[in-house]
Amino acid sequence: MSDNSKLVLKTIQQSTGVYKNLKKEQKIIYVCKAKKLKKRVSSYFQKNLKSRKTINLVKNINSIEHVVVQSESDALLLE
């Protein structure tokens, strides 16, 4: 896990929003909305991941960016 990802996990809020996972070249590899950002983003870094797709995604994450919004509807529109 990159230093940026560790910092995001420490500081991200338990709010509704949208997050982007980026590769080293700052290329977006995944965008998603979440009702609870901290819970959702943290789930990628658990030791018991079973999905090959998720494991490969996590290996490629260099940084994570997020935007907090007021409602799930706002998150859906932003996504």
ABEGO torsion letter per residue (X at the ends): XBAAAAAAAAABBBBBEBBBBBBAAGBBABBBBBABAAAAAAAAABAABABAAAAAAAAABABBBBBBBABAAAAAAAX
